[in-house]
């Protein structure tokens, strides 16, 4: 008889797994997934913003890069045509070197 009473008391005490426990756990998991999803969404948006800023920067620098190349080439041509040592030193200080091929009196 003593063992039957122990079982009855156990059933009438605090129950960890009742009829609504599965729904409660599912609800908690749903909230955790929602919080995680919100966090990941904000992280992705931040990364997308940074990538688009870098992309815009690169697109804006392409024309400047072309202009820079033309400017350096013009300075190098001028330095070669006039044999200007100052321009050669200016280009060399920037890591730009060139060689003049003089052929047949030209």
C-alpha positions as a printed NumPy array, in Angstrom:
array([[  0.   ,   0.   ,   0.   ],
       [  2.836,   2.356,   0.745],
       [  3.995,   2.279,  -2.85 ],
       [  0.526,   3.173,  -4.205],
       [  0.385,   6.284,  -2.06 ],
       [  3.811,   7.388,  -3.236],
       [  2.629,   7.145,  -6.843],
       [ -0.545,   9.076,  -6.113],
       [  1.37 ,  11.816,  -4.313],
       [  3.8  ,  12.078,  -7.176],
       [  0.949,  12.52 ,  -9.662],
       [ -0.725,  15.193,  -7.59 ],
       [  2.569,  17.146,  -7.102],
       [  4.235,  19.508,  -9.59 ],
       [  4.175,  17.991, -13.042],
       [  6.983,  18.795, -15.446],
       [  5.38 ,  17.263, -18.495],
       [  1.718,  18.098, -18.712],
       [ -0.641,  18.44 , -21.666],
       [  0.514,  21.992, -22.529],
       [  4.235,  21.461, -22.002],
       [  4.926,  20.656, -25.662],
       [  3.184,  23.809, -26.796],
       [  5.06 ,  25.863, -24.212],
       [  8.425,  24.492, -25.339],
       [  7.45 ,  25.054, -28.978],
       [  6.502,  28.645, -28.16 ],
       [  9.819,  29.278, -26.418],
       [ 11.703,  27.796, -29.367],
       [  9.703,  29.947, -31.771],
       [ 10.612,  33.088, -29.835],
       [ 14.29 ,  32.094, -29.819],
       [ 14.225,  31.464, -33.568],
       [ 12.536,  34.829, -34.124],
       [ 15.17 ,  36.643, -32.036],
       [ 17.976,  34.844, -33.876],
       [ 16.404,  35.625, -37.226],
       [ 16.079,  39.316, -36.333],
       [ 19.727,  39.433, -35.269],
       [ 20.923,  37.729, -38.454],
       [ 18.738,  40.017, -40.591],
       [ 20.283,  43.114, -39.019],
       [ 23.79 ,  41.718, -39.518],
       [ 23.11 ,  40.951, -43.18 ],
       [ 21.662,  44.432, -43.747],
       [ 24.789,  45.978, -42.213],
       [ 27.035,  43.899, -44.465],
       [ 24.97 ,  44.79 , -47.531],
       [ 25.295,  48.474, -46.688],
       [ 29.073,  48.211, -46.344],
       [ 29.395,  46.276, -49.595],
       [ 27.285,  48.793, -51.509],
       [ 29.361,  51.686, -50.093],
       [ 32.577,  49.997, -51.212],
       [ 31.085,  49.227, -54.611],
       [ 30.068,  52.866, -55.057],
       [ 33.569,  53.987, -54.026],
       [ 35.15 ,  51.676, -56.604],
       [ 32.811,  52.892, -59.331],
       [ 33.653,  56.503, -58.505],
       [ 37.405,  55.885, -58.551],
       [ 37.55 ,  54.272, -62.014],
       [ 37.41 ,  57.611, -63.888],
       [ 39.941,  59.097, -61.452],
       [ 42.248,  56.138, -62.042],
       [ 42.037,  56.632, -65.816],
       [ 42.791,  60.327, -65.386],
       [ 45.749,  59.465, -63.153],
       [ 47.145,  57.089, -65.787],
       [ 46.844,  59.743, -68.504],
       [ 48.468,  62.35 , -66.283],
       [ 51.424,  60.091, -65.453],
       [ 51.839,  59.142, -69.097],
       [ 51.779,  62.801, -70.154],
       [ 54.388,  63.728, -67.532],
       [ 56.568,  60.792, -68.631],
       [ 56.25 ,  61.798, -72.289],
       [ 57.133,  65.392, -71.429],
       [ 60.104,  64.297, -69.326],
       [ 61.336,  62.106, -72.172],
       [ 60.808,  64.753, -74.858],
       [ 62.484,  67.577, -72.917],
       [ 64.972,  65.41 , -71.009],
       [ 63.747,  67.109, -67.82 ],
       [ 65.59 ,  65.652, -64.838],
       [ 63.151,  67.23 , -62.358],
       [ 60.174,  65.403, -63.893],
       [ 62.141,  62.151, -63.954],
       [ 62.903,  62.526, -60.248],
       [ 59.251,  63.348, -59.525],
       [ 58.111,  60.192, -61.291],
       [ 60.864,  58.101, -59.674],
       [ 59.815,  59.335, -56.224],
       [ 56.381,  57.873, -56.933],
       [ 57.861,  54.558, -58.073],
       [ 57.364,  55.244, -61.763],
       [ 60.222,  54.585, -64.111],
       [ 60.467,  54.735, -67.861],
       [ 63.022,  54.241, -70.587],
       [ 63.38 ,  56.171, -73.808],
       [ 64.279,  54.217, -76.925],
       [ 65.91 ,  56.6  , -79.366],
       [ 66.121,  55.011, -82.777],
       [ 67.59 ,  56.392, -85.956],
       [ 67.852,  60.035, -84.904],
       [ 64.272,  60.402, -83.753]])
